[in-house]
Amino acid sequence: MKKVYNLLGIAQRAGKLSAGTMAAKNSLTRRRAVLLILSNDIAANSKEELLASSNRHGIPAIAFGSKYDLGTALGKAYRVALTINDVGIAKAILQELAASGEEIKTMGVVEWPK
């Protein structure tokens, strides 16, 4: 799991990540997002809104970690929603989550459209 948080930090430094609810929503609507990551403790209204946008645009969504863990990985206070805007980093995160054996809540699309 630690490697996933390291990948999130790398994506942040590379500029391939949108952090925060509004930034994530913006990234989804502008079709820059490749993967939506939600914390397990996100508010219900925010979760519904982001998942609806994610499903509408065919972007896979997963939920793991707490908002404080996600924020710490990015060097910020806390973040409940993130989007990864790079295919390679998104695939690496999904592979690492699958290999870690942690419980991950997958929502919406599970594969990218060809």
N, C-alpha and C positions, 0 to 999 in steps of 0.2 A: 504494500500500500504506500510505503514511503516513496517508492519510485514514481508512483502516479503524481504525488504532490510535487516531486522534483520536476516532472514533465510539465506540470502546470506552471511552475516558476520559470522554466525555460521558454514556454510559449509566451508568458507575460513579457519577459525580457526581449524576445524576438518580435514583439508587436503582433502576435498571431492569436491574441485572446481578447475578448471583450468581457469585462468584469462588472457585475452589477445588473440589477433587474432591467433598468432602462437601456443600458448599453447592449444587453443581451437581446432585448426585444427589437432594438434598432438593427442589430446585426442580422436577426432572423428575417425581418421585413425587407432588408436590402439584399438578402440572399448571399451574404458573406459567410454565414455560419455553416460549419460542417457537422458540429456536434454540440448539443446543449447539455450542460451539466448543472443539475440542481442539487442543493443540499437537502438532507433528509428532514430538516426542520424549517422548510420554507412555508410561508403563509399560504393558505388554501387558495385565495383569490389570485395571488401572483402565480402560483403553480398552474392553475387552470388557464390563465391568460397565456402564459409562456408555452404550455403544452398544446394549446389550440393553434397557436402560431407555428409551432414546430411541426405539428401534424399537417397543417395546411400546406407548408412548404416542403414536406418530406424530409425533414431533418431528424436524425435519431436523437433520442433524449435518454439520459441516465440520471439516477439519483444516488449519491453516496456522500458520506462524510457530513460533518456539521458545518454550519456557516462560519464558525470560528476557524476550523481546520482549513477550509477553502481560502479564507481571507489570509491566514498566516502563510500559506503556500505562496501567495502573491505579494506578500509584504504589505498587506492592508489590514484594516481592523476586522471586518467580516464581509463576506459576500455570499448571497444565497443563490445566485445564478451566474453562470459563465457560459460563453460560447467559444469554442475553438474554431478558428478561421483558417486552418491549414489541414489538408487531408492526411499528410504524413504524421503529424503530431496526434491527430484524432485517432488514427489507426493504432499508433503506439500505445496510447492511453487505453483503448479498448482491449488490446492484447494483454497489457499488463494487468488490467482489472480481471480479465478472464483467468490469467495465470495465478493471481493472488488467492483465489478461492473465497474472497470476501463476498458478502451478500450485496448484490447490486440490483437495484430496481430499474429494469429496462422498460422504457415507455415509448410508444410510437413506433416509428420505422426502425428496423433492426439492421438494414443494409442500405447503402447509398444507391440511388438510381444509377443505372448504367448510362 
